[in-house]
Amino acid sequence: MYKNRFFADGNSSSSEENSDDEQQIKIPIAESLVKSYLINNDDNDDAENVKRIVRSEKDKRYEEIEENIKKIEQVIRIRDIKQVYECFENLIKAYDKARQVIEKEQIIPRFYIKILVQLEDFVNECWNNKDWCNEFNKKNLKILRQYIQIESFQNEINSYRDKPDDDVIEINETSSSDDFSSENNDASIDNELPLNQSYVNFFLRKPDSQNTTITKRREEDILKFDNDKEILKKLNEILSTRGKHSINYHDQFEYLNNLRQYVKKQNLSVEIDIKILLIDITISFDYHQKENQYSKFETWKRILDCIEELITLIFENDHVDMNEYIKDDMITMILKMNEEFTKILRNIDYHSQNYIEQLKDEFRICSIINQVKNYFELKFHENNKIIQSEHLCTIYLCLIEHIYYKYDKTSDQSSIILIDHLCKYIYTNNTFNHVRTQANLYHIYHLSLHNYYHEARNLMLMSHIQETIHLSNISIQILYNRTMVQLGLCAFRFGSIHETHQILINLQPENRMKELLGQNIHIKEQQYLLPFHMHINLQLIECIYLISAMLIEIPSIHKHSISKHFHIVMSQGEKQFIFESMETMREHIIAASHALKIGDWKTCVKYLINDKMNKQIWNLMPQGTIMFEMLINKIKQESLRIYLFTNSMIFDSISISNIADMFELSIRQVYEIICKMIINEELMASIEDSNQIVILNQNRLSQTQILSSELMEKIFRLYEQNQKLNHFYSRSNQ
């Protein structure tokens, strides 16, 4: 009875295992019956003449490898990456099937090493040709990732390159296709099990011995380096493996660490040590290379440690002339560090203690950036050709990103001077519009945060950013919105209520505000989501907007409404409003609005400035005391205006000193308010300076009365014309 070779018993396996290479390959009974049936049906006489071809296992396996090699050579000629990868997979499977024969012969086929050399050269050519490499899609680039597996035969490949005329290559103990066979178990399933070995043990790997072999081989490879060029060549090979799924990062970290120890032991050049550290940092960033992934604690700590060690190494060897490649790598390293830090904070729960612990790393990051800035500035002043101005602009912008949103509590506010210096350098020396725009917005934001309203407003107007911001990318648009919000808050603290209202009205309502400021936790583009500690409190923004709308709308209640959101909040709140149980910010503003309507400024102030509002809103603004004085003064002025509007038809005259005492304003302030109302024709009155009295002119009608009288006149004219027409038709009918 036919048995599958995979489940063959011990005797059959033994007999086949001990046979030589000329052993005949047995044909299963089912296959032989089919062949016999076909032969007998064609011609019984010809059946005797049919000779059976007998091939050895070695010939069959080698022939299969050679067929795959021919296919690879053909697709290499036409430079078809996709077909090269597919044929390479088939070659791996064919080699895996022939592994037992090759191990028995103790000789790797020369033609197999030759095709690996050709593949290595072809892949290097593809990798170094950037224009061609950019045209490949991800599927076609699998051949590049697969290339790392060829390193199992790196010693044999090197031997072939040294002596291409040798006929045979002996098997190295560390040269096996285990890496290949681990991915192609299905292809090698027909191989027979070794004797006296269970199926479970056969498929179990032996990591200890394998790792020991790899470690020994790595140490041997390091000992082979005789000069800097050989080490640089090996480092370039490591860099060429970036982005491949089969990379063992821990092994690479260990290898680079051993290589650094070797460089120090052999007292080689410090440039090599710096190069190794840069590659170590680069690979560490690649460890979590997917877009939504971020570096875990151990990896992130390793990155910062390596960067600090690199900076220290550079400063201690200031005499060493760094080439342009290393300088570019340092710039890329700083940019990647900033990006990774933001990604980490974006993915951590901001309510947890872990967020605070990770946020402490910003001190280390700022220190690193500042040291790199000092180094580049030093090299720039020594020789302008060594450091380009674009390098300094990039470093300056990275440093500004960690400063611009923070309020400087020191008395001298040195951060304003620092950012002013850095931004002005970028304005002058950078050639990219988006970089200058970004620096400009950072500058305006920081000035607004520190109450430099006129400087921030003038800088915004002179830059004309608002005219072209719609052409910028999303991140800069979000920065623009954040800057405008900060400018609006600064305008409110400065007392420019109309400017505040004009700026903040475009951000209402709240759900739109989250999206425009990059603070929506459900935003699809996660790369535009800002870390929590950079968020601007949305309740604070809405509160400032509603108060500014209240101070504009209520004194001008007879005019056309310009704040739709304010009236929506007022109408919704009045339906379910209870003055005794005010908890939310909106409820306090609704109560303050009712008090302002009747000119009760003291009650209005009480509803806006209290312990509950301090906890929810005002404690978020560092300039609370100055802002309270401004807000109280504005409420007094608007209450006075409302008082004059409502009582102008009741009194003949009003004493200015009495008004000043009633609203606790100076006589000069009262004079200014009344004169402005008279000029704008909001109040029909005149001022008698000798007695400090406002004489209200009752003979002159108000604006509403004038419009009413005009309407009555038009109606009376229409009535007269109608009477004339009726009289005319009545006479014509007679």
C-alpha positions in Angstrom: 0.0 0.0 0.0 1.3 3.5 -0.9 2.4 5.7 2.0 3.2 9.4 1.9 7.0 9.9 2.3 6.3 12.5 5.1 4.7 9.7 7.2 7.2 7.0 6.2 8.2 4.5 8.8 11.7 4.2 10.3 12.9 1.4 8.0 11.9 3.0 4.8 13.4 6.3 5.9 16.6 4.5 6.8 17.0 2.7 3.5 16.4 5.9 1.6 18.7 8.0 3.9 21.6 5.6 3.3 21.4 5.4 -0.4 23.9 7.2 -2.6 23.2 10.0 -5.1 22.4 7.6 -7.9 19.3 6.4 -6.0 16.3 6.1 -8.2 13.3 8.4 -7.4 10.3 6.3 -6.7 7.1 7.1 -8.5 3.8 6.9 -6.6 1.5 4.0 -7.6 -1.2 6.4 -8.7 1.1 8.2 -11.1 2.6 4.9 -12.5 -0.9 3.5 -13.1 -1.8 6.5 -15.2 1.4 6.3 -17.2 0.9 2.6 -17.8 -2.7 3.1 -18.8 -1.7 5.8 -21.4 1.1 3.6 -22.8 -1.1 0.6 -23.2 -3.8 2.5 -24.9 -1.4 4.1 -27.5 0.4 1.0 -28.7 1.2 -2.2 -26.9 4.1 -2.9 -29.2 5.7 0.5 -28.5 5.4 0.0 -24.7 8.3 -2.3 -24.7 10.4 0.4 -26.4 9.6 3.1 -23.8 12.7 3.6 -21.7 12.4 4.9 -18.2 14.7 7.9 -17.4 16.5 7.5 -14.1 17.9 10.7 -12.5 19.7 11.1 -9.2 18.3 13.3 -6.5 21.3 15.6 -6.9 20.8 16.1 -10.6 17.1 16.7 -10.2 17.6 19.4 -7.5 20.5 21.1 -9.2 18.6 21.2 -12.5 15.6 22.9 -10.7 18.0 25.5 -9.3 19.6 26.1 -12.7 16.2 26.6 -14.3 15.3 29.3 -11.7 18.7 31.0 -12.2 18.1 31.2 -16.0 14.8 32.9 -15.3 16.4 35.4 -12.9 19.1 36.3 -15.4 16.4 37.0 -18.0 14.3 39.3 -15.8 17.5 41.1 -14.6 18.2 42.0 -18.2 14.8 43.6 -18.6 15.0 45.1 -15.1 11.6 43.9 -14.0 11.7 44.2 -10.2 8.5 42.3 -9.7 9.5 39.3 -11.7 13.0 39.3 -10.0 11.3 39.0 -6.6 9.0 36.2 -7.7 11.9 34.2 -9.4 14.0 34.8 -6.3 11.4 33.3 -4.1 11.2 30.2 -6.4 15.0 30.0 -6.2 14.9 30.0 -2.4 12.4 27.2 -2.5 14.5 25.2 -4.9 17.6 25.6 -2.8 15.7 24.6 0.3 14.6 21.3 -1.4 18.2 20.7 -2.4 19.6 21.5 1.1 20.1 17.8 2.2 22.0 17.0 -1.0 24.2 20.1 -0.6 24.9 19.4 3.0 25.9 15.9 2.1 28.2 17.1 -0.6 29.7 19.8 1.7 29.9 22.0 -1.4 27.7 25.0 -2.4 27.1 25.0 -6.1 29.2 27.6 -7.8 26.3 28.8 -10.0 24.2 29.5 -6.9 26.7 31.8 -5.4 27.2 33.4 -8.8 23.5 34.3 -9.1 23.6 35.7 -5.5 26.4 38.0 -6.5 24.5 39.1 -9.6 21.4 39.8 -7.4 23.4 41.7 -4.9 24.9 44.0 -7.6 21.5 44.4 -9.2 19.8 45.4 -5.9 22.6 47.8 -5.1 22.2 49.4 -8.5 18.4 49.8 -7.9 18.9 51.2 -4.4 21.5 53.8 -5.4 19.5 55.0 -8.4 17.1 57.4 -6.7 15.2 58.4 -9.8 14.5 54.8 -10.7 13.9 53.7 -7.1 11.1 56.3 -6.7 9.1 54.7 -9.5 8.8 51.3 -7.6 5.7 50.6 -5.6 5.7 48.9 -2.2 5.1 45.5 -3.7 8.0 45.8 -6.1 10.3 47.0 -3.3 10.0 43.6 -1.5 13.0 42.5 -3.4 15.0 45.1 -1.6 13.8 43.9 1.8 14.4 40.3 0.8 18.0 41.3 0.1 18.9 41.0 3.8 18.5 37.3 3.6 21.4 37.0 1.1 23.8 38.0 4.0 23.7 34.3 5.2 26.1 33.7 2.3 28.0 36.9 2.6 31.3 35.1 3.3 30.8 32.9 0.2 29.9 35.9 -1.9 33.1 37.7 -0.8 35.1 34.6 -1.6 33.6 34.5 -5.1 34.4 38.1 -5.7 38.0 37.6 -4.6 38.5 34.4 -6.6 35.8 34.2 -9.4 37.7 31.4 -11.2 37.5 28.8 -8.4 35.3 25.9 -9.3 33.9 25.0 -5.9 33.0 26.6 -2.6 33.0 24.7 0.6 30.0 25.1 3.0 30.6 27.5 5.9 29.1 26.4 9.2 27.2 29.7 9.5 26.1 29.6 5.9 22.7 28.0 5.7 19.3 28.7 4.3 17.5 28.5 7.7 16.4 32.0 7.2 14.9 31.1 3.9 13.3 27.9 5.0 11.6 29.6 7.9 9.5 31.4 5.4 9.0 28.5 3.1 8.1 25.5 5.2 5.4 24.5 2.7 8.0 24.2 0.0 10.2 21.8 2.0 7.5 19.7 3.4 8.4 16.7 1.2 11.9 16.4 2.9 12.2 13.3 4.9 12.5 13.4 8.7 15.9 12.5 10.2 16.2 9.2 12.0 15.6 8.8 15.7 14.0 12.3 15.9 10.5 13.1 16.8 8.4 15.4 14.6 8.1 18.0 17.4 11.8 18.2 17.9 12.4 18.3 14.2 10.4 21.6 13.8 11.7 23.2 17.0 14.4 25.8 16.5 17.5 26.0 18.7 17.9 29.7 19.3 20.7 29.5 21.8 23.2 27.8 19.5 22.1 29.9 16.6 22.5 33.1 18.5 25.9 32.0 19.7 26.9 31.3 16.2 25.6 34.7 15.0 27.4 36.5 17.8 30.7 34.7 17.1 30.3 35.6 13.4 29.6 39.2 14.2 32.7 39.4 16.4 34.8 37.8 13.7 33.5 40.2 11.1 34.4 43.2 13.3 38.0 41.8 13.8 38.4 41.8 10.0 38.2 45.6 9.8 41.7 47.1 9.1 40.9 50.7 8.3 38.1 53.3 8.4 37.0 52.7 4.8 36.1 49.1 5.6 34.0 50.2 8.6 32.3 52.9 6.5 31.5 50.3 3.9 29.9 48.0 6.5 27.9 51.0 7.9 26.6 51.8 4.4 25.5 48.2 4.1 23.6 48.5 7.4 21.9 51.7 6.2 20.9 50.0 3.0 18.7 47.6 5.0 16.5 50.3 6.4 12.8 49.7 6.0 12.9 45.9 5.6 10.6 43.8 7.7 13.2 41.1 8.3 15.6 43.4 10.2 16.4 42.3 13.7 16.9 45.6 15.4 18.3 44.2 18.6 21.0 42.5 16.7 21.9 45.7 14.8 22.0 47.7 18.1 24.3 45.1 19.6 26.5 45.0 16.5 26.8 48.8 16.4 27.7 48.8 20.1 30.4 46.2 19.6 31.6 48.2 16.6 31.9 51.4 18.7 33.9 49.5 21.3 36.2 48.2 18.6 36.7 51.7 17.2 37.7 53.0 20.7 39.9 50.1 21.3 41.8 50.5 18.0 41.9 54.3 18.5 40.4 54.9 15.2 39.1 58.4 14.0 36.4 60.1 16.0 34.5 60.7 12.7 33.8 56.9 12.6 32.5 56.9 16.1 30.2 59.9 15.3 29.0 58.1 12.1 28.2 54.9 14.1 26.2 57.0 16.7 24.2 58.7 13.9 23.3 55.3 12.4 22.3 54.0 15.8 20.0 56.9 16.3 18.6 56.5 12.8 17.8 52.9 13.3 16.2 53.6 16.7 13.8 56.0 14.9 13.0 53.3 12.4 12.2 50.8 15.2 8.5 52.1 15.2 8.3 53.3 11.6 4.5 53.0 11.0 2.6 56.3 11.0 0.4 55.6 14.0 3.1 54.0 16.1 5.4 55.8 18.5 8.5 54.9 20.3 8.1 53.1 23.6 9.8 54.3 26.8 12.9 52.2 26.4 13.5 53.1 22.7 12.8 56.8 23.4 15.2 56.9 26.3 17.8 55.2 24.2 17.3 57.8 21.4 17.8 60.7 23.8 20.8 59.1 25.5 22.5 58.5 22.1 21.7 62.1 20.9 23.2 63.6 24.1 26.2 61.4 23.8 26.6 62.4 20.2 26.4 66.1 21.1 29.0 65.7 23.8 31.3 63.8 21.5 31.1 66.6 18.9 31.8 69.4 21.4 34.7 67.5 22.9 36.2 67.1 19.5 35.6 70.6 18.2 38.8 70.4 16.1 37.3 67.7 13.9 36.0 69.0 10.6 32.5 67.6 10.2 31.5 67.0 6.6 28.3 68.2 5.1 26.7 64.8 5.2 27.1 64.6 9.0 25.7 68.1 9.4 22.6 67.2 7.3 22.2 64.1 9.5 22.3 66.2 12.6 19.5 68.5 11.2 17.4 65.5 10.3 18.0 64.0 13.7 16.7 67.1 15.5 13.6 67.3 13.2 12.9 63.6 13.8 13.3 64.0 17.5 10.8 66.8 17.6 8.4 64.8 15.5 8.7 61.7 17.6 8.2 63.6 20.9 5.0 65.1 19.5 3.8 61.7 18.4 4.5 60.2 21.9 2.5 62.9 23.7 -0.3 62.7 21.1 -0.8 59.0 21.9 -0.6 59.1 25.7 -3.6 59.7 27.9 -3.2 63.3 29.0 -5.0 62.7 32.3 -2.4 60.1 33.4 0.8 60.7 35.3 2.7 59.1 32.4 1.9 62.2 30.3 3.5 64.5 32.8 6.6 62.3 33.1 7.0 62.2 29.3 6.5 66.0 29.2 9.5 66.4 31.4 11.7 65.2 28.5 11.1 68.6 26.9 13.8 70.1 29.1 16.3 67.6 27.6 15.1 68.2 24.1 15.4 72.0 24.5 18.9 71.5 25.9 19.9 69.3 23.0 18.5 71.8 20.4 20.2 74.7 22.2 23.6 72.9 22.2 23.2 72.1 18.4 22.3 75.8 17.9 25.4 77.0 19.7 27.6 74.6 17.7 26.2 75.7 14.3 26.4 79.3 15.3 30.1 78.8 16.2 30.9 77.1 13.0 28.9 79.7 11.0 30.9 82.6 12.4 34.2 80.7 11.9 33.5 80.1 8.2 30.3 80.8 6.4 31.0 78.0 3.9 30.9 75.3 6.6 27.4 76.0 7.9 24.7 77.2 5.5 22.2 79.8 6.7 19.4 77.2 6.0 20.8 75.0 8.7 20.6 77.7 11.3 17.1 78.6 10.2 16.0 75.0 10.7 17.5 74.8 14.2 16.1 78.2 15.1 12.6 77.1 14.1 12.9 73.9 16.1 13.8 75.9 19.2 11.0 78.4 18.7 8.5 75.5 18.5 9.2 74.7 22.1 9.0 78.3 23.4 6.4 80.3 21.5 3.3 79.0 23.3 4.8 79.4 26.9 4.2 82.5 29.1 7.5 83.9 30.4 6.9 84.8 34.1 10.3 86.3 34.6 10.5 90.1 35.1 12.7 90.7 32.1 10.7 88.3 29.8 13.9 87.2 28.0 11.9 84.8 25.8 10.5 87.8 23.8 14.0 89.0 23.0 15.1 85.5 22.1 12.2 84.8 19.7 12.5 88.3 18.2 16.2 87.6 17.4 15.6 84.1 16.0 12.5 85.1 13.9 14.2 88.1 12.4 17.2 85.9 11.3 14.7 83.6 9.6 12.9 86.5 7.9 16.2 87.7 6.4 18.0 84.5 5.5 15.4 81.8 4.7 14.2 81.6 1.1 11.1 79.4 1.7 7.8 81.3 2.1 6.2 78.6 4.3 9.2 78.8 6.8 9.0 82.6 7.0 5.2 82.3 7.4 5.6 79.8 10.2 8.2 81.9 12.0 6.0 85.0 11.6 3.0 83.3 13.2 5.2 82.0 16.1 6.4 85.6 16.6 2.9 87.1 16.7 1.6 84.3 19.0 4.3 85.0 21.6 3.9 88.8 21.4 0.1 88.4 21.9 0.6 86.0 24.8 2.6 88.7 26.6 0.2 91.6 25.9 2.2 93.3 23.1 -1.0 94.0 21.2 0.0 96.8 18.9 3.3 95.0 18.0 1.5 91.7 17.3 -1.3 93.4 15.3 1.1 95.5 13.2 3.2 92.4 12.4 0.1 90.5 11.3 -1.0 93.4 9.1 2.4 93.9 7.5 2.9 90.2 6.7 -0.4 89.9 4.8 -0.6 86.3 5.9 -4.4 86.5 5.9 -4.4 87.0 2.2 -2.6 83.8 1.3 -3.2 81.5 4.3 -5.8 79.4 2.4 -3.0 78.3 0.1 -0.9 76.9 3.0 -0.9 73.4 4.3 -3.2 72.3 7.1 -0.6 72.5 9.9 0.2 76.2 9.1 -3.6 76.9 8.8 -4.1 75.5 12.3 -1.2 77.6 13.6 -2.7 80.7 11.9 -6.1 80.0 13.7 -4.3 79.6 17.0 -2.4 82.8 16.5 -5.5 84.7 15.7 -7.2 83.4 18.8 -4.3 84.5 20.9 -4.4 87.9 19.2 -8.1 88.2 20.0 -7.5 87.4 23.7 -4.7 90.0 23.7 -7.1 92.5 22.2 -9.6 91.8 24.9 -7.1 92.3 27.7 -6.0 95.5 26.0 -9.6 96.8 25.9 -10.2 96.5 22.1 -13.7 94.9 22.4 -14.7 95.3 18.8 -11.4 93.8 17.5 -11.9 90.9 19.9 -15.4 90.2 18.7 -14.3 90.5 15.0 -11.5 87.9 15.4 -13.3 85.3 17.6 -16.7 85.4 15.8 -15.3 83.2 13.0 -14.5 80.3 15.4 -18.0 79.8 16.7 -19.6 77.4 17.5 -17.5 75.2 19.8 -17.4 72.1 17.6 -16.0 74.1 14.7 -13.5 75.7 17.1 -12.0 72.3 18.0 -11.4 71.4 14.4 -9.9 74.7 13.4 -7.5 74.7 16.3 -6.3 71.1 15.9 -7.8 70.1 19.3 -10.4 67.6 18.1 -9.6 64.2 19.6 -11.6 62.5 16.9 -9.9 64.3 14.0 -9.0 61.9 11.2 -5.7 63.4 10.4 -3.9 62.5 13.6 -0.7 64.1 12.5 -2.3 67.5 12.8 -3.6 66.9 16.3 -1.7 69.0 18.9 -0.5 67.6 22.2 -2.8 68.4 25.1 -0.5 70.8 26.9 -0.5 73.1 23.8 -4.3 73.3 23.7 -6.1 76.7 24.2 -9.0 76.3 26.6 -12.2 76.4 24.4 -14.4 77.6 27.3 -12.1 80.6 27.8 -12.4 81.5 24.1 -16.1 81.3 24.1 -16.4 83.3 27.4 -14.3 86.1 26.0 -16.4 86.1 22.8 -19.7 86.2 24.6 -18.6 89.0 26.9 -17.3 91.1 24.0 -20.6 90.4 22.1 -22.6 91.4 25.3 -20.7 94.7 25.6 -21.4 95.5 21.9 -24.9 94.2 21.3 -26.8 95.2 24.5 -26.0 99.0 24.4 -26.9 98.9 20.7 -30.1 96.8 21.1 -32.1 99.0 18.7 -29.6 98.4 15.9 -29.2 95.3 13.6 -27.7 92.3 15.4 -24.2 91.3 14.3 -23.6 88.3 16.6 -25.8 85.4 15.8 -24.2 82.9 18.2 -24.6 85.4 21.2 -28.3 85.7 20.6 -28.7 81.9 20.2 -27.0 81.4 23.6 -29.2 84.1 25.2 -32.5 82.8 23.8 -31.7 79.2 24.8 -30.5 80.2 28.3 -33.4 82.5 29.0 -35.9 79.6 28.5 -34.4 77.5 31.3 -32.5 80.1 33.4 -32.6 80.2 37.2 -30.6 83.0 38.8 -30.3 81.2 42.1 -28.4 78.2 40.7 -25.8 79.5 38.4 -23.0 77.0 37.7 -21.8 77.2 34.2 -20.0 80.0 32.4 -22.9 80.6 30.1 -25.3 81.0 32.9 -23.1 83.7 34.5 -22.9 85.6 31.3 -26.7 85.4 30.7 -27.3 86.8 34.2 -24.7 89.6 33.6 -26.5 90.5 30.4 -29.8 90.9 32.1 -28.2 93.2 34.7 -26.5 95.2 31.9 -29.8 95.8 30.1 -31.0 97.9 33.0 -27.7 99.7 33.6 -27.0 97.8 36.9 -23.2 97.6 36.5 -22.5 96.4 40.0 -24.6 93.3 39.6 -23.2 92.7 36.1 -19.6 92.7 37.6 -20.7 90.4 40.4 -21.9 87.8 37.9 -18.8 88.0 35.8 -16.1 88.2 38.5 -16.6 85.6 41.3 -15.0 82.5 42.7 -16.8 80.1 40.3 -15.8 82.2 37.2 -12.2 82.4 38.6 -11.9 78.7 38.8 -13.5 78.0 35.4 -12.1 81.0 33.3 -10.0 83.8 34.8 -7.3 81.6 36.4 -6.4 80.5 32.9 -5.2 84.0 32.1 -2.0 85.1 33.8 -2.9 88.8 33.5 -6.0 88.6 35.7 -5.7 91.7 37.8 -5.1 94.1 34.8 -7.9 92.5 32.9 -10.4 92.8 35.7 -9.7 96.6 35.9 -10.3 96.9 32.1 -13.5 94.7 32.2 -15.1 96.6 35.1 -14.3 99.9 33.4 -15.9 98.7 30.2 -19.0 97.6 32.0 -19.3 101.0 33.7 -19.1 102.8 30.4 -21.6 100.6 28.6 -24.0 100.9 31.6 -23.7 104.7 31.4 -24.6 104.6 27.7 -27.6 102.4 28.3 -28.7 104.7 31.1 -28.6 107.8 28.8 -30.5 105.9 26.1 -33.3 104.9 28.3 -33.7 108.2 30.2 -33.1 110.7 27.5 -36.9 111.1 27.0 -37.6 111.4 30.7 -35.3 114.0 32.0 -34.7 117.6 30.7 -31.1 117.6 32.0 -28.7 115.4 33.9 -25.8 116.5 36.1 -22.4 115.1 34.9 -21.1 114.9 38.5 -24.1 112.9 39.6 -23.5 110.5 36.6 -19.9 110.2 37.5 -20.7 109.3 41.1 -23.4 106.8 40.1 -21.1 104.8 37.8 -17.9 105.6 39.7 -16.2 107.2 36.7 -14.2 110.3 36.4 -15.8 113.4 35.1 -13.4 113.3 32.1 -14.5 109.8 31.2 -18.2 110.9 31.4 -17.4 113.9 29.2 -15.8 111.7 26.6 -18.6 109.2 26.5 -21.4 111.8 26.2 -19.5 113.8 23.5 -18.9 110.7 21.4 -22.7 109.8 21.7 -23.6 113.3 20.6 -21.2 113.2 17.6 -22.5 109.8 16.5 -26.1 111.2 16.8 -26.9 108.5 19.3 -28.0 111.1 21.9 -29.8 114.4 21.1 -28.3 116.7 23.8 -25.9 119.4 24.5 -23.4 120.1 27.3 -23.4 123.2 29.4 -19.8 123.5 30.6 -20.4 126.2 33.3 -22.8 124.1 35.3 -21.5 120.6 34.1 -25.0 119.7 32.9 -26.2 117.7 30.0 -29.3 119.3 28.4 -31.5 116.8 26.7 -33.3 118.2 23.7 -36.8 116.8 23.8 -37.9 118.8 20.8 -35.7 116.7 18.6 -37.1 113.3 17.9 -35.1 110.1 18.3 -34.2 108.0 15.4 -37.2 105.7 15.9 -39.6 108.6 16.2 -38.2 110.2 13.0 -38.7 106.9 11.1 -42.3 106.6 12.5 -43.2 110.2 11.4 -41.8 109.5 7.9 -43.9 106.4 7.7 -47.1 108.3 8.7 -46.5 111.0 6.1 -46.1 108.4 3.4 -49.3 106.6 4.5 -51.2 110.0 4.5 -50.0 110.8 1.0 -51.1 107.3 -0.2 -54.5 107.9 1.3 -55.0 111.3 -0.4 -54.0 109.8 -3.8 -56.5 107.0 -3.3 -59.3 109.5 -2.5 -58.5 111.5 -5.7 -58.7 108.4 -7.8 -62.1 107.4 -6.4 -63.4 110.9 -7.0 -62.2 110.8 -10.6 -63.8 107.4 -11.4 -67.1 108.5 -9.9 -67.3 111.6 -12.1 -66.4 109.6 -15.2 -69.2 107.1 -14.6 -71.8 109.9 -14.4 
